[in-house]
Each structure stands twice: as C-alpha cells, then as structure tokens.
Amino acid sequence: MTTPSTASHNGDAHTHHPAAAEKLGDANIGLESREREGSIRVMNVALSNASLLTIKTKKFHWDVVGPQFMTLHKLWDEQYEALTDYVDEIAERIRMLGGYPIGTARGFLDASELKEYPGQVPNATEAVRHLLADHESIARSLRAGIEQCDGQFKDAGTADFLTGMLQGHEKMAWMLRSFLLGSAVQSSGEATHGRIPNNA
C-alpha cells in the first residue's frame, strides 16, 4: 500500500499526475507556494482514491444478489452518495489552495492507490471484503496525508479537512467489517470470530 508520502509500485506517486500542481493560482492564505503544492498533491491522491472507490461501490451496488441483497443494496447506495460528496469536496479544497483537481479517468487510475478487478463479479461477501480493504487502505493513506499536510506543509486547514474525511471512511469501514463479523453469540460468550469481552 502506498501513501501520499511514499513511492508507489510504479514510481513516485506524485509524478503520475502533473495537474496536481502544474498551474498553481494565486491564493494569499498564509502558505508558501511549495506548501500549497504539497497539500494539492496529497489531495489529488485522496481525490483519485475516492473517485475509484465511488465507481467500485456503485458497481457492487448494481451487481449484488442473494439473501443480503436489500441490506447491501441500500448500504452501498448510501456509501456511494457519501463518496460522491467527498469527491466534490476534495476537488473544491484543491481549488481553494489554488490548484487544479485531476479530472480524467486515466488520471485517477494513475494516481489512485486502489486496485480494480475488471471482469470479475464477486459474491456479496467478497464484494464487502473488497470495499472494506479499500476503505481501510484510504484510512491509512489519509493518516499519512494528515501528518504531511500538518507537519511538512504547515497546512492545518487541509489536515483538518482530511481528518473529517478519515472519520467518514472509518465509519464506512466499520459498517462493512460488522457485516463480515456477524455471527451468533453463544451463552459462553464465544463467537465465530473470537470471544466477546466480559464487559461488552
């Protein structure tokens, strides 16, 4: 897994999307150009991750079948709407910093840290696992981005923005994880995935 501050499998993650800081506009907001450029790079990775996850979530929403159909169809529709809002908010934040958001499918694919599974239609449980892994990957990436924006780029505003987004991904991951961990609890407190704490 790569983060905005580390190299990807194909090289430096920042080199794949020159639009991240190519045409930096004026924004006298207390940050130097290089600091804004750094935050914009981080944000364009976040934008690409969110855009790809939005597509994947909608695809699974369309494809799901089986006993969990209604539950997952509704859940993924709600998560799709939340992710769509994230995409718009990230792009607007990039513009606030004087940058330009990535806006092409190729650009998103090049900059994203997520994987696609073309030609595959996983069952409901596998689809949940895929999306859970993506939300957790994005959460780790956002943590690295928050540290970078707040420390290296002195951009507390973008760090705070990403923190709110991190909390949203953590909540969506929790919902998906809960679906996978669901099992009957016996009177002994034993469950399929381990013992329930005594104080639960």
Buried (B, 14 or more C-beta within 10 A) or exposed (E): BBBBBEEBEEEEBBBBBEBBBEEBEEBEEEBEEEBBBBBBBBBBBBBBBBBBBBBBBBBBBEBBEEEBEEEBBEBBEEBBEBBBEBBEBBBEBBBBBBBBBBEEEEBBBBBBBBEEEEEEEBEBEEBBBBBBBBBBBBBBBBBBBBBBBBEBBBBEBBBEBBBEBBEBBBEBBEBBBEBEEEEEEEEEEEBEEEEEEEEE
